[in-house]
Amino acid sequence: MRKPHCTNLPYMIWRVACVDGVLLLSFAQEMDPRDAPVTAWDRIRVRVNRCVYPSRWRPLLRRHRLQLSLKWPNLPPEARATGQDLA
């Protein structure tokens, strides 16, 4: 929340998108990111993506895939555990 005497808005996520398994965040307060070197905004984006599970960098573990396939047997084939996963 913005304090009454402040003129700046609080940090705010302006846009969220997902492209090729990467969560893309845009912040209202950041300047054009193409013109700047690595910024604190970039570090926030990296940290957020490191915490997302499953993701491109943290694939679903075999035991979690098995738990999902046992709990929801009607999942599409790409989400179900295979015999190879269970070995």
mmCIF file as gemmi writes it, N, C-alpha and C atoms, coordinates in Angstrom:
data_model
loop_
_atom_site.group_PDB
_atom_site.id
_atom_site.type_symbol
_atom_site.label_atom_id
_atom_site.label_alt_id
_atom_site.label_comp_id
_atom_site.label_asym_id
_atom_site.label_entity_id
_atom_site.label_seq_id
_atom_site.pdbx_PDB_ins_code
_atom_site.Cartn_x
_atom_site.Cartn_y
_atom_site.Cartn_z
_atom_site.occupancy
_atom_site.B_iso_or_equiv
_atom_site.pdbx_formal_charge
_atom_site.auth_seq_id
_atom_site.auth_asym_id
_atom_site.pdbx_PDB_model_num
ATOM 1 N N . MET Axp A 1 ? 0.849 -1.185 0 1 0 ? 1 A 1
ATOM 2 C CA . MET Axp A 1 ? 0 0 0 1 0 ? 1 A 1
ATOM 3 C C . MET Axp A 1 ? 0.889 1.24 0 1 0 ? 1 A 1
ATOM 4 N N . ARG Axp A 2 ? 0.468 2.214 -0.712 1 0 ? 2 A 1
ATOM 5 C CA . ARG Axp A 2 ? 1.223 3.455 -0.784 1 0 ? 2 A 1
ATOM 6 C C . ARG Axp A 2 ? 0.958 4.284 0.463 1 0 ? 2 A 1
ATOM 7 N N . LYS Axp A 3 ? 2.023 4.815 1.037 1 0 ? 3 A 1
ATOM 8 C CA . LYS Axp A 3 ? 1.867 5.695 2.191 1 0 ? 3 A 1
ATOM 9 C C . LYS Axp A 3 ? 1.303 7.028 1.711 1 0 ? 3 A 1
ATOM 10 N N . PRO Axp A 4 ? 0.523 7.713 2.543 1 0 ? 4 A 1
ATOM 11 C CA . PRO Axp A 4 ? -0.136 8.957 2.102 1 0 ? 4 A 1
ATOM 12 C C . PRO Axp A 4 ? 0.827 10.024 1.587 1 0 ? 4 A 1
ATOM 13 N N . HIS Axp A 5 ? 2.027 10.112 2.145 1 0 ? 5 A 1
ATOM 14 C CA . HIS Axp A 5 ? 2.954 11.168 1.747 1 0 ? 5 A 1
ATOM 15 C C . HIS Axp A 5 ? 3.855 10.767 0.578 1 0 ? 5 A 1
ATOM 16 N N . CYS Axp A 6 ? 3.759 9.541 0.112 1 0 ? 6 A 1
ATOM 17 C CA . CYS Axp A 6 ? 4.614 9.066 -0.988 1 0 ? 6 A 1
ATOM 18 C C . CYS Axp A 6 ? 3.958 9.33 -2.334 1 0 ? 6 A 1
ATOM 19 N N . THR Axp A 7 ? 4.796 9.599 -3.31 1 0 ? 7 A 1
ATOM 20 C CA . THR Axp A 7 ? 4.278 9.806 -4.665 1 0 ? 7 A 1
ATOM 21 C C . THR Axp A 7 ? 4.481 8.566 -5.537 1 0 ? 7 A 1
ATOM 22 N N . ASN Axp A 8 ? 5.319 7.631 -5.088 1 0 ? 8 A 1
ATOM 23 C CA . ASN Axp A 8 ? 5.575 6.418 -5.862 1 0 ? 8 A 1
ATOM 24 C C . ASN Axp A 8 ? 4.551 5.338 -5.543 1 0 ? 8 A 1
ATOM 25 N N . LEU Axp A 9 ? 4.222 4.562 -6.554 1 0 ? 9 A 1
ATOM 26 C CA . LEU Axp A 9 ? 3.356 3.414 -6.33 1 0 ? 9 A 1
ATOM 27 C C . LEU Axp A 9 ? 4.157 2.297 -5.679 1 0 ? 9 A 1
ATOM 28 N N . PRO Axp A 10 ? 3.506 1.408 -4.965 1 0 ? 10 A 1
ATOM 29 C CA . PRO Axp A 10 ? 4.224 0.248 -4.43 1 0 ? 10 A 1
ATOM 30 C C . PRO Axp A 10 ? 4.664 -0.635 -5.586 1 0 ? 10 A 1
ATOM 31 N N . TYR Axp A 11 ? 5.602 -1.522 -5.327 1 0 ? 11 A 1
ATOM 32 C CA . TYR Axp A 11 ? 6.059 -2.438 -6.378 1 0 ? 11 A 1
ATOM 33 C C . TYR Axp A 11 ? 4.866 -3.237 -6.869 1 0 ? 11 A 1
ATOM 34 N N . MET Axp A 12 ? 4.706 -3.273 -8.171 1 0 ? 12 A 1
ATOM 35 C CA . MET Axp A 12 ? 3.526 -3.897 -8.73 1 0 ? 12 A 1
ATOM 36 C C . MET Axp A 12 ? 3.897 -4.708 -9.968 1 0 ? 12 A 1
ATOM 37 N N . ILE Axp A 13 ? 3.382 -5.931 -10.029 1 0 ? 13 A 1
ATOM 38 C CA . ILE Axp A 13 ? 3.564 -6.746 -11.229 1 0 ? 13 A 1
ATOM 39 C C . ILE Axp A 13 ? 2.569 -6.244 -12.263 1 0 ? 13 A 1
ATOM 40 N N . TRP Axp A 14 ? 3.081 -5.85 -13.404 1 0 ? 14 A 1
ATOM 41 C CA . TRP Axp A 14 ? 2.276 -5.246 -14.452 1 0 ? 14 A 1
ATOM 42 C C . TRP Axp A 14 ? 1.73 -6.293 -15.409 1 0 ? 14 A 1
ATOM 43 N N . ARG Axp A 15 ? 2.55 -7.311 -15.699 1 0 ? 15 A 1
ATOM 44 C CA . ARG Axp A 15 ? 2.157 -8.323 -16.667 1 0 ? 15 A 1
ATOM 45 C C . ARG Axp A 15 ? 2.784 -9.659 -16.306 1 0 ? 15 A 1
ATOM 46 N N . VAL Axp A 16 ? 2.034 -10.733 -16.508 1 0 ? 16 A 1
ATOM 47 C CA . VAL Axp A 16 ? 2.536 -12.09 -16.29 1 0 ? 16 A 1
ATOM 48 C C . VAL Axp A 16 ? 2.249 -12.888 -17.555 1 0 ? 16 A 1
ATOM 49 N N . ALA Axp A 17 ? 3.258 -13.616 -18.014 1 0 ? 17 A 1
ATOM 50 C CA . ALA Axp A 17 ? 3.09 -14.472 -19.183 1 0 ? 17 A 1
ATOM 51 C C . ALA Axp A 17 ? 3.965 -15.701 -19.007 1 0 ? 17 A 1
ATOM 52 N N . CYS Axp A 18 ? 3.687 -16.718 -19.789 1 0 ? 18 A 1
ATOM 53 C CA . CYS Axp A 18 ? 4.506 -17.926 -19.773 1 0 ? 18 A 1
ATOM 54 C C . CYS Axp A 18 ? 4.886 -18.237 -21.213 1 0 ? 18 A 1
ATOM 55 N N . VAL Axp A 19 ? 6.193 -18.299 -21.474 1 0 ? 19 A 1
ATOM 56 C CA . VAL Axp A 19 ? 6.693 -18.584 -22.816 1 0 ? 19 A 1
ATOM 57 C C . VAL Axp A 19 ? 7.735 -19.684 -22.718 1 0 ? 19 A 1
ATOM 58 N N . ASP Axp A 20 ? 7.506 -20.777 -23.42 1 0 ? 20 A 1
ATOM 59 C CA . ASP Axp A 20 ? 8.431 -21.916 -23.428 1 0 ? 20 A 1
ATOM 60 C C . ASP Axp A 20 ? 8.793 -22.384 -22.024 1 0 ? 20 A 1
ATOM 61 N N . GLY Axp A 21 ? 7.821 -22.408 -21.133 1 0 ? 21 A 1
ATOM 62 C CA . GLY Axp A 21 ? 8.043 -22.898 -19.783 1 0 ? 21 A 1
ATOM 63 C C . GLY Axp A 21 ? 8.72 -21.908 -18.856 1 0 ? 21 A 1
ATOM 64 N N . VAL Axp A 22 ? 8.85 -20.669 -19.27 1 0 ? 22 A 1
ATOM 65 C CA . VAL Axp A 22 ? 9.474 -19.638 -18.435 1 0 ? 22 A 1
ATOM 66 C C . VAL Axp A 22 ? 8.406 -18.618 -18.047 1 0 ? 22 A 1
ATOM 67 N N . LEU Axp A 23 ? 8.324 -18.318 -16.767 1 0 ? 23 A 1
ATOM 68 C CA . LEU Axp A 23 ? 7.381 -17.327 -16.273 1 0 ? 23 A 1
ATOM 69 C C . LEU Axp A 23 ? 7.977 -15.943 -16.508 1 0 ? 23 A 1
ATOM 70 N N . LEU Axp A 24 ? 7.288 -15.118 -17.283 1 0 ? 24 A 1
ATOM 71 C CA . LEU Axp A 24 ? 7.772 -13.771 -17.593 1 0 ? 24 A 1
ATOM 72 C C . LEU Axp A 24 ? 6.999 -12.754 -16.77 1 0 ? 24 A 1
ATOM 73 N N . LEU Axp A 25 ? 7.718 -11.935 -16.051 1 0 ? 25 A 1
ATOM 74 C CA . LEU Axp A 25 ? 7.106 -10.906 -15.215 1 0 ? 25 A 1
ATOM 75 C C . LEU Axp A 25 ? 7.563 -9.535 -15.697 1 0 ? 25 A 1
ATOM 76 N N . SER Axp A 26 ? 6.637 -8.603 -15.746 1 0 ? 26 A 1
ATOM 77 C CA . SER Axp A 26 ? 6.961 -7.212 -16.032 1 0 ? 26 A 1
ATOM 78 C C . SER Axp A 26 ? 6.472 -6.389 -14.851 1 0 ? 26 A 1
ATOM 79 N N . PHE Axp A 27 ? 7.289 -5.445 -14.435 1 0 ? 27 A 1
ATOM 80 C CA . PHE Axp A 27 ? 6.96 -4.629 -13.277 1 0 ? 27 A 1
ATOM 81 C C . PHE Axp A 27 ? 6.634 -3.208 -13.721 1 0 ? 27 A 1
ATOM 82 N N . ALA Axp A 28 ? 5.655 -2.606 -13.065 1 0 ? 28 A 1
ATOM 83 C CA . ALA Axp A 28 ? 5.204 -1.267 -13.438 1 0 ? 28 A 1
ATOM 84 C C . ALA Axp A 28 ? 6.309 -0.222 -13.256 1 0 ? 28 A 1
ATOM 85 N N . GLN Axp A 29 ? 7.182 -0.408 -12.273 1 0 ? 29 A 1
ATOM 86 C CA . GLN Axp A 29 ? 8.185 0.602 -11.968 1 0 ? 29 A 1
ATOM 87 C C . GLN Axp A 29 ? 9.461 0.501 -12.803 1 0 ? 29 A 1
ATOM 88 N N . GLU Axp A 30 ? 9.663 -0.591 -13.512 1 0 ? 30 A 1
ATOM 89 C CA . GLU Axp A 30 ? 10.925 -0.727 -14.238 1 0 ? 30 A 1
ATOM 90 C C . GLU Axp A 30 ? 10.889 0.04 -15.546 1 0 ? 30 A 1
ATOM 91 N N . MET Axp A 31 ? 12.053 0.522 -15.916 1 0 ? 31 A 1
ATOM 92 C CA . MET Axp A 31 ? 12.194 1.207 -17.196 1 0 ? 31 A 1
ATOM 93 C C . MET Axp A 31 ? 12.269 0.142 -18.284 1 0 ? 31 A 1
ATOM 94 N N . ASP Axp A 32 ? 12.397 0.55 -19.511 1 0 ? 32 A 1
ATOM 95 C CA . ASP Axp A 32 ? 12.487 -0.398 -20.623 1 0 ? 32 A 1
ATOM 96 C C . ASP Axp A 32 ? 13.649 -1.354 -20.362 1 0 ? 32 A 1
ATOM 97 N N . PRO Axp A 33 ? 13.345 -2.659 -20.137 1 0 ? 33 A 1
ATOM 98 C CA . PRO Axp A 33 ? 14.393 -3.604 -19.744 1 0 ? 33 A 1
ATOM 99 C C . PRO Axp A 33 ? 15.438 -3.847 -20.825 1 0 ? 33 A 1
ATOM 100 N N . ARG Axp A 34 ? 15.148 -3.526 -22.061 1 0 ? 34 A 1
ATOM 101 C CA . ARG Axp A 34 ? 16.125 -3.762 -23.13 1 0 ? 34 A 1
ATOM 102 C C . ARG Axp A 34 ? 17.27 -2.757 -23.074 1 0 ? 34 A 1
ATOM 103 N N . ASP Axp A 35 ? 17.059 -1.617 -22.438 1 0 ? 35 A 1
ATOM 104 C CA . ASP Axp A 35 ? 18.082 -0.575 -22.402 1 0 ? 35 A 1
ATOM 105 C C . ASP Axp A 35 ? 19.015 -0.684 -21.206 1 0 ? 35 A 1
ATOM 106 N N . ALA Axp A 36 ? 18.708 -1.534 -20.254 1 0 ? 36 A 1
ATOM 107 C CA . ALA Axp A 36 ? 19.471 -1.576 -19.008 1 0 ? 36 A 1
ATOM 108 C C . ALA Axp A 36 ? 20.272 -2.871 -18.901 1 0 ? 36 A 1
ATOM 109 N N . PRO Axp A 37 ? 21.38 -2.831 -18.156 1 0 ? 37 A 1
ATOM 110 C CA . PRO Axp A 37 ? 22.082 -4.081 -17.855 1 0 ? 37 A 1
ATOM 111 C C . PRO Axp A 37 ? 21.251 -4.886 -16.842 1 0 ? 37 A 1
ATOM 112 N N . VAL Axp A 38 ? 21.814 -5.928 -16.289 1 0 ? 38 A 1
ATOM 113 C CA . VAL Axp A 38 ? 21.096 -6.747 -15.302 1 0 ? 38 A 1
ATOM 114 C C . VAL Axp A 38 ? 20.703 -5.856 -14.122 1 0 ? 38 A 1
ATOM 115 N N . THR Axp A 39 ? 19.42 -5.926 -13.77 1 0 ? 39 A 1
ATOM 116 C CA . THR Axp A 39 ? 18.891 -5.067 -12.71 1 0 ? 39 A 1
ATOM 117 C C . THR Axp A 39 ? 18.314 -5.917 -11.581 1 0 ? 39 A 1
ATOM 118 N N . ALA Axp A 40 ? 17.866 -5.253 -10.538 1 0 ? 40 A 1
ATOM 119 C CA . ALA Axp A 40 ? 17.196 -5.945 -9.434 1 0 ? 40 A 1
ATOM 120 C C . ALA Axp A 40 ? 15.927 -6.623 -9.941 1 0 ? 40 A 1
ATOM 121 N N . TRP Axp A 41 ? 15.266 -6.028 -10.94 1 0 ? 41 A 1
ATOM 122 C CA . TRP Axp A 41 ? 14.064 -6.635 -11.517 1 0 ? 41 A 1
ATOM 123 C C . TRP Axp A 41 ? 14.405 -7.972 -12.153 1 0 ? 41 A 1
ATOM 124 N N . ASP Axp A 42 ? 15.554 -8.041 -12.819 1 0 ? 42 A 1
ATOM 125 C CA . ASP Axp A 42 ? 15.988 -9.306 -13.43 1 0 ? 42 A 1
ATOM 126 C C . ASP Axp A 42 ? 16.274 -10.349 -12.365 1 0 ? 42 A 1
ATOM 127 N N . ARG Axp A 43 ? 16.874 -9.936 -11.266 1 0 ? 43 A 1
ATOM 128 C CA . ARG Axp A 43 ? 17.16 -10.878 -10.182 1 0 ? 43 A 1
ATOM 129 C C . ARG Axp A 43 ? 15.862 -11.413 -9.578 1 0 ? 43 A 1
ATOM 130 N N . ILE Axp A 44 ? 14.845 -10.575 -9.495 1 0 ? 44 A 1
ATOM 131 C CA . ILE Axp A 44 ? 13.539 -11.026 -8.997 1 0 ? 44 A 1
ATOM 132 C C . ILE Axp A 44 ? 12.956 -12.064 -9.953 1 0 ? 44 A 1
ATOM 133 N N . ARG Axp A 45 ? 13.033 -11.798 -11.252 1 0 ? 45 A 1
ATOM 134 C CA . ARG Axp A 45 ? 12.506 -12.742 -12.243 1 0 ? 45 A 1
ATOM 135 C C . ARG Axp A 45 ? 13.195 -14.097 -12.147 1 0 ? 45 A 1
ATOM 136 N N . VAL Axp A 46 ? 14.516 -14.094 -12.002 1 0 ? 46 A 1
ATOM 137 C CA . VAL Axp A 46 ? 15.267 -15.349 -11.896 1 0 ? 46 A 1
ATOM 138 C C . VAL Axp A 46 ? 14.86 -16.094 -10.632 1 0 ? 46 A 1
ATOM 139 N N . ARG Axp A 47 ? 14.759 -15.38 -9.524 1 0 ? 47 A 1
ATOM 140 C CA . ARG Axp A 47 ? 14.394 -16.029 -8.262 1 0 ? 47 A 1
ATOM 141 C C . ARG Axp A 47 ? 13.001 -16.639 -8.335 1 0 ? 47 A 1
ATOM 142 N N . VAL Axp A 48 ? 12.057 -15.931 -8.899 1 0 ? 48 A 1
ATOM 143 C CA . VAL Axp A 48 ? 10.696 -16.453 -9.029 1 0 ? 48 A 1
ATOM 144 C C . VAL Axp A 48 ? 10.704 -17.716 -9.877 1 0 ? 48 A 1
ATOM 145 N N . ASN Axp A 49 ? 11.414 -17.702 -11.002 1 0 ? 49 A 1
ATOM 146 C CA . ASN Axp A 49 ? 11.45 -18.881 -11.869 1 0 ? 49 A 1
ATOM 147 C C . ASN Axp A 49 ? 12.162 -20.05 -11.211 1 0 ? 49 A 1
ATOM 148 N N . ARG Axp A 50 ? 13.127 -19.789 -10.347 1 0 ? 50 A 1
ATOM 149 C CA . ARG Axp A 50 ? 13.799 -20.867 -9.627 1 0 ? 50 A 1
ATOM 150 C C . ARG Axp A 50 ? 12.864 -21.545 -8.635 1 0 ? 50 A 1
ATOM 151 N N . CYS Axp A 51 ? 11.846 -20.835 -8.174 1 0 ? 51 A 1
ATOM 152 C CA . CYS Axp A 51 ? 10.924 -21.372 -7.17 1 0 ? 51 A 1
ATOM 153 C C . CYS Axp A 51 ? 9.731 -22.108 -7.78 1 0 ? 51 A 1
ATOM 154 N N . VAL Axp A 52 ? 9.508 -21.969 -9.063 1 0 ? 52 A 1
ATOM 155 C CA . VAL Axp A 52 ? 8.374 -22.629 -9.709 1 0 ? 52 A 1
ATOM 156 C C . VAL Axp A 52 ? 8.684 -24.119 -9.868 1 0 ? 52 A 1
ATOM 157 N N . TYR Axp A 53 ? 7.738 -24.965 -9.473 1 0 ? 53 A 1
ATOM 158 C CA . TYR Axp A 53 ? 7.911 -26.416 -9.602 1 0 ? 53 A 1
ATOM 159 C C . TYR Axp A 53 ? 6.608 -27.035 -10.055 1 0 ? 53 A 1
ATOM 160 N N . PRO Axp A 54 ? 6.572 -27.872 -11.033 1 0 ? 54 A 1
ATOM 161 C CA . PRO Axp A 54 ? 7.653 -28.214 -11.948 1 0 ? 54 A 1
ATOM 162 C C . PRO Axp A 54 ? 7.882 -27.089 -12.956 1 0 ? 54 A 1
ATOM 163 N N . SER Axp A 55 ? 9.061 -27.079 -13.519 1 0 ? 55 A 1
ATOM 164 C CA . SER Axp A 55 ? 9.412 -26.07 -14.511 1 0 ? 55 A 1
ATOM 165 C C . SER Axp A 55 ? 10.431 -26.642 -15.48 1 0 ? 55 A 1
ATOM 166 N N . ARG Axp A 56 ? 10.861 -25.819 -16.36 1 0 ? 56 A 1
ATOM 167 C CA . ARG Axp A 56 ? 11.868 -26.221 -17.34 1 0 ? 56 A 1
ATOM 168 C C . ARG Axp A 56 ? 13.16 -26.67 -16.657 1 0 ? 56 A 1
ATOM 169 N N . TRP Axp A 57 ? 13.497 -26.032 -15.542 1 0 ? 57 A 1
ATOM 170 C CA . TRP Axp A 57 ? 14.746 -26.338 -14.841 1 0 ? 57 A 1
ATOM 171 C C . TRP Axp A 57 ? 14.564 -27.33 -13.701 1 0 ? 57 A 1
ATOM 172 N N . ARG Axp A 58 ? 13.343 -27.494 -13.237 1 0 ? 58 A 1
ATOM 173 C CA . ARG Axp A 58 ? 13.045 -28.436 -12.153 1 0 ? 58 A 1
ATOM 174 C C . ARG Axp A 58 ? 11.906 -29.344 -12.592 1 0 ? 58 A 1
ATOM 175 N N . PRO Axp A 59 ? 12.232 -30.378 -13.393 1 0 ? 59 A 1
ATOM 176 C CA . PRO Axp A 59 ? 11.163 -31.259 -13.875 1 0 ? 59 A 1
ATOM 177 C C . PRO Axp A 59 ? 10.503 -32.024 -12.734 1 0 ? 59 A 1
ATOM 178 N N . LEU Axp A 60 ? 9.312 -32.495 -13.006 1 0 ? 60 A 1
ATOM 179 C CA . LEU Axp A 60 ? 8.543 -33.252 -12.028 1 0 ? 60 A 1
ATOM 180 C C . LEU Axp A 60 ? 9.302 -34.519 -11.636 1 0 ? 60 A 1
ATOM 181 N N . LEU Axp A 61 ? 9.449 -34.745 -10.35 1 0 ? 61 A 1
ATOM 182 C CA . LEU Axp A 61 ? 10.123 -35.953 -9.869 1 0 ? 61 A 1
ATOM 183 C C . LEU Axp A 61 ? 9.267 -37.176 -10.157 1 0 ? 61 A 1
ATOM 184 N N . ARG Axp A 62 ? 9.929 -38.333 -10.306 1 0 ? 62 A 1
ATOM 185 C CA . ARG Axp A 62 ? 9.202 -39.576 -10.597 1 0 ? 62 A 1
ATOM 186 C C . ARG Axp A 62 ? 8.156 -39.88 -9.542 1 0 ? 62 A 1
ATOM 187 N N . ARG Axp A 63 ? 8.497 -39.682 -8.272 1 0 ? 63 A 1
ATOM 188 C CA . ARG Axp A 63 ? 7.528 -40.009 -7.219 1 0 ? 63 A 1
ATOM 189 C C . ARG Axp A 63 ? 6.307 -39.097 -7.274 1 0 ? 63 A 1
ATOM 190 N N . HIS Axp A 64 ? 6.506 -37.826 -7.642 1 0 ? 64 A 1
ATOM 191 C CA . HIS Axp A 64 ? 5.367 -36.916 -7.764 1 0 ? 64 A 1
ATOM 192 C C . HIS Axp A 64 ? 4.526 -37.268 -8.987 1 0 ? 64 A 1
ATOM 193 N N . ARG Axp A 65 ? 5.183 -37.673 -10.079 1 0 ? 65 A 1
ATOM 194 C CA . ARG Axp A 65 ? 4.455 -38.1 -11.268 1 0 ? 65 A 1
ATOM 195 C C . ARG Axp A 65 ? 3.608 -39.332 -10.946 1 0 ? 65 A 1
ATOM 196 N N . LEU Axp A 66 ? 4.167 -40.257 -10.164 1 0 ? 66 A 1
ATOM 197 C CA . LEU Axp A 66 ? 3.429 -41.457 -9.756 1 0 ? 66 A 1
ATOM 198 C C . LEU Axp A 66 ? 2.238 -41.081 -8.877 1 0 ? 66 A 1
ATOM 199 N N . GLN Axp A 67 ? 2.461 -40.198 -7.919 1 0 ? 67 A 1
ATOM 200 C CA . GLN Axp A 67 ? 1.362 -39.768 -7.047 1 0 ? 67 A 1
ATOM 201 C C . GLN Axp A 67 ? 0.229 -39.154 -7.871 1 0 ? 67 A 1
ATOM 202 N N . LEU Axp A 68 ? 0.582 -38.337 -8.844 1 0 ? 68 A 1
ATOM 203 C CA . LEU Axp A 68 ? -0.436 -37.725 -9.696 1 0 ? 68 A 1
ATOM 204 C C . LEU Axp A 68 ? -1.196 -38.773 -10.511 1 0 ? 68 A 1
ATOM 205 N N . SER Axp A 69 ? -0.458 -39.737 -11.077 1 0 ? 69 A 1
ATOM 206 C CA . SER Axp A 69 ? -1.122 -40.738 -11.914 1 0 ? 69 A 1
ATOM 207 C C . SER Axp A 69 ? -2.011 -41.667 -11.088 1 0 ? 69 A 1
ATOM 208 N N . LEU Axp A 70 ? -1.644 -41.913 -9.826 1 0 ? 70 A 1
ATOM 209 C CA . LEU Axp A 70 ? -2.492 -42.751 -8.967 1 0 ? 70 A 1
ATOM 210 C C . LEU Axp A 70 ? -3.736 -41.992 -8.512 1 0 ? 70 A 1
ATOM 211 N N . LYS Axp A 71 ? -3.573 -40.713 -8.218 1 0 ? 71 A 1
ATOM 212 C CA . LYS Axp A 71 ? -4.702 -39.923 -7.727 1 0 ? 71 A 1
ATOM 213 C C . LYS Axp A 71 ? -5.672 -39.552 -8.853 1 0 ? 71 A 1
ATOM 214 N N . TRP Axp A 72 ? -5.122 -39.265 -10.047 1 0 ? 72 A 1
ATOM 215 C CA . TRP Axp A 72 ? -5.944 -38.89 -11.195 1 0 ? 72 A 1
ATOM 216 C C . TRP Axp A 72 ? -5.585 -39.794 -12.377 1 0 ? 72 A 1
ATOM 217 N N . PRO Axp A 73 ? -6.19 -40.975 -12.455 1 0 ? 73 A 1
ATOM 218 C CA . PRO Axp A 73 ? -5.837 -41.921 -13.525 1 0 ? 73 A 1
ATOM 219 C C . PRO Axp A 73 ? -6.239 -41.455 -14.928 1 0 ? 73 A 1
ATOM 220 N N . ASN Axp A 74 ? -7.077 -40.456 -15.051 1 0 ? 74 A 1
ATOM 221 C CA . ASN Axp A 74 ? -7.527 -39.981 -16.358 1 0 ? 74 A 1
ATOM 222 C C . ASN Axp A 74 ? -6.665 -38.861 -16.929 1 0 ? 74 A 1
ATOM 223 N N . LEU Axp A 75 ? -5.493 -38.658 -16.38 1 0 ? 75 A 1
ATOM 224 C CA . LEU Axp A 75 ? -4.599 -37.631 -16.91 1 0 ? 75 A 1
ATOM 225 C C . LEU Axp A 75 ? -4.175 -37.991 -18.329 1 0 ? 75 A 1
ATOM 226 N N . PRO Axp A 76 ? -3.84 -36.996 -19.143 1 0 ? 76 A 1
ATOM 227 C CA . PRO Axp A 76 ? -3.351 -37.306 -20.49 1 0 ? 76 A 1
ATOM 228 C C . PRO Axp A 76 ? -2.041 -38.094 -20.416 1 0 ? 76 A 1
ATOM 229 N N . PRO Axp A 77 ? -1.721 -38.851 -21.46 1 0 ? 77 A 1
ATOM 230 C CA . PRO Axp A 77 ? -0.548 -39.736 -21.42 1 0 ? 77 A 1
ATOM 231 C C . PRO Axp A 77 ? 0.763 -39.029 -21.057 1 0 ? 77 A 1
ATOM 232 N N . GLU Axp A 78 ? 0.955 -37.806 -21.519 1 0 ? 78 A 1
ATOM 233 C CA . GLU Axp A 78 ? 2.217 -37.119 -21.221 1 0 ? 78 A 1
ATOM 234 C C . GLU Axp A 78 ? 2.369 -36.775 -19.741 1 0 ? 78 A 1
ATOM 235 N N . ALA Axp A 79 ? 1.276 -36.768 -18.987 1 0 ? 79 A 1
ATOM 236 C CA . ALA Axp A 79 ? 1.337 -36.454 -17.561 1 0 ? 79 A 1
ATOM 237 C C . ALA Axp A 79 ? 1.383 -37.694 -16.682 1 0 ? 79 A 1
ATOM 238 N N . ARG Axp A 80 ? 1.093 -38.866 -17.26 1 0 ? 80 A 1
ATOM 239 C CA . ARG Axp A 80 ? 1.066 -40.097 -16.472 1 0 ? 80 A 1
ATOM 240 C C . ARG Axp A 80 ? 2.454 -40.685 -16.294 1 0 ? 80 A 1
ATOM 241 N N . ALA Axp A 81 ? 2.632 -41.413 -15.192 1 0 ? 81 A 1
ATOM 242 C CA . ALA Axp A 81 ? 3.89 -42.116 -14.953 1 0 ? 81 A 1
ATOM 243 C C . ALA Axp A 81 ? 3.955 -43.322 -15.865 1 0 ? 81 A 1
ATOM 244 N N . THR Axp A 82 ? 5.139 -43.614 -16.361 1 0 ? 82 A 1
ATOM 245 C CA . THR Axp A 82 ? 5.329 -44.797 -17.192 1 0 ? 82 A 1
ATOM 246 C C . THR Axp A 82 ? 6.063 -45.839 -16.379 1 0 ? 82 A 1
ATOM 247 N N . GLY Axp A 83 ? 6.131 -47.058 -16.88 1 0 ? 83 A 1
ATOM 248 C CA . GLY Axp A 83 ? 6.879 -48.101 -16.197 1 0 ? 83 A 1
ATOM 249 C C . GLY Axp A 83 ? 8.325 -47.711 -15.998 1 0 ? 83 A 1
ATOM 250 N N . GLN Axp A 84 ? 8.864 -46.992 -16.967 1 0 ? 84 A 1
ATOM 251 C CA . GLN Axp A 84 ? 10.248 -46.516 -16.885 1 0 ? 84 A 1
ATOM 252 C C . GLN Axp A 84 ? 10.407 -45.542 -15.708 1 0 ? 84 A 1
ATOM 253 N N . ASP Axp A 85 ? 9.398 -44.701 -15.474 1 0 ? 85 A 1
ATOM 254 C CA . ASP Axp A 85 ? 9.451 -43.752 -14.355 1 0 ? 85 A 1
ATOM 255 C C . ASP Axp A 85 ? 9.393 -44.457 -13.016 1 0 ? 85 A 1
ATOM 256 N N . LEU Axp A 86 ? 8.736 -45.601 -12.957 1 0 ? 86 A 1
ATOM 257 C CA . LEU Axp A 86 ? 8.515 -46.271 -11.691 1 0 ? 86 A 1
ATOM 258 C C . LEU Axp A 86 ? 9.697 -47.164 -11.295 1 0 ? 86 A 1
ATOM 259 N N . ALA Axp A 87 ? 10.599 -47.409 -12.213 1 0 ? 87 A 1
ATOM 260 C CA . ALA Axp A 87 ? 11.728 -48.306 -11.928 1 0 ? 87 A 1
ATOM 261 C C . ALA Axp A 87 ? 12.717 -47.666 -10.98 1 0 ? 87 A 1
